[in-house]
Amino acid sequence: MKFYDDTKYYHFSTEQTTDAEERQILLEERMEYAKEFMGKAFGPEKTAGDNIKKYIVIGGFVLAVILLVIFSLNKIVPGIIYTLAGLFFFFGVLSLLPSDKNYQSIDLPGQAKLPKPIFCSLMFILGIAVIVPAALAPSQGYAKATVGGIATGFLITGIFFIGYTIYGIARHSRAMKEKVNAKCIGYIKMVGSSNNEHGGSHLVVTGTPVFEYHYNGRKFQAFQESAIKTGALSPAVGEIVEVGVIPEDPYDIYYRKTTAAKVLAFVLSLLAIGAGVFMFIMLPQVNDKNGFSVNTMGGEVQLAKAQFDDALIESYVNTSDFTIEYVTVTSVYQVGEQWAMDLSNDTKRGIIEEDKDKYYEGCGIYLVIPGEGSQGLSFIADEWEYTGSHEVINKPE
């Protein structure tokens, strides 16, 4: 990637290691860059047309975030899902728009940019992977739809990274056929974060060497985008090494092999594909009878009720002789240290303290009463749906 010696996007140093003083400088430069980036990202452009294009993008993203918060607070799950899918489509469309030819793009180490067609396709595919399961969920089952969506995500991710890894290997092999002598003139250093063994994060300094070399009679200064590491950097300043060059883009160079990283990416990609295929194979076995709920900022939302049938009832009461009656809770009260509730069929039931908020006044209940008079069962109608063959007494239309 091309090295810009006058940019604020990264810190240039000639020291192989980073002492406390330089680390502090890096932190201060990072804050200054963050301020400058935010100013450019949200500040006005030179022309009205550029302002319109810029603020339509910013406005669209902000609107989507606001909608996500509103839908979440109001427990509107379909709104959350379709807004999230819309964001993927939004960025996919943006990637197709022509960019400003006069804009100078600064390439950062570790910040590889996906080609437009690949990025666009990825965004649209992810959007479809969110919408299709959501649309099929009411008829096919929420659990199955969720598993199918996750499986699709695994497959897309695995296939994409396998393709990207193969692409990187091919470019590296091609560059190694066109080698030149290059002198290390210093190092790019950046501040990042890393998780520690206790689950927290700490700041780390990463870097990569910058090389100066001649190719086809021209002088170039560049760094290998994928060769980011921590600790002492190498080679030493002034040292001459061989680097591979991509002929059509002489700024794209390869100095350090990243075989281990590519092997790891390839293995993880295969595991992701394997997980996706396995989930699709097991999809018919997914049980939708347990119900399905999601947590939002407004609280839990029950998307599908759990199902109970005659077989489940018989497994608890040990008899097929039972009746099912739909009743409502008329009152919930405490008697000494015990809790109880009155039902609309003029009976009383004891409940444990942990369930006193579930059985609110007006709550509907499927009451299972065994024929021999043994202890019955109760299923809250907000959470359970009866799918057996018995007639439900007093069931509301």
Summary of the structure (lengths in Angstrom):
residues: 397
radius of gyration: 30.9
end to end distance: 68.7
largest distance: 98.9
contacts: 1057
relative contact order: 0.11
helix: 42%
strand: 28%
